[in-house]
């Protein structure tokens, strides 16, 4: 029997982490609130689930900021997910997303209190981001085949 596993359990792979952040960021660029049934659309100025006043920044600038934050979040979540396999990596990603939400809320509350709003939706977006990012990281890892003895 041949099993395909990543090179080492805790080995962090930078390219996979950056791509995982971009994948999750692009998904949440298309579905900004983490839910396709939300009133927030692709053309809404949103950074990580948080609506930015349209008059402050052009939409393309908002998208670029969102993708930059996504890569940073993706690096953090991927580093945590690197220590786990499959399902536990997803759980770790969701929890890390929630922790990043807490950090995000603290920074927004301190510097841009006007941006606070529907915090449940923003927290949900961070959890969804963590799930997508951790799953993408686990899926993008470079792997090698390991031969194992088959037991019947």
HELIX and SHEET records of a PDB file:
HELIX    1   1 UNK A   14  UNK A   30  1                                  17    
HELIX    2   2 UNK A   59  UNK A   81  1                                  23    
HELIX    3   3 UNK A   86  UNK A  111  1                                  26    
HELIX    4   4 UNK A  113  UNK A  115  5                                   3    
HELIX    5   5 UNK A  119  UNK A  140  1                                  22    
SHEET    1   A 2 UNK A   2  UNK A   6  0                                        
SHEET    2   A 2 UNK A 143  UNK A 147 -1                                        
SHEET    1   B 2 UNK A  46  UNK A  47  0                                        
SHEET    2   B 2 UNK A  50  UNK A  51 -1                                        
END                                                                             
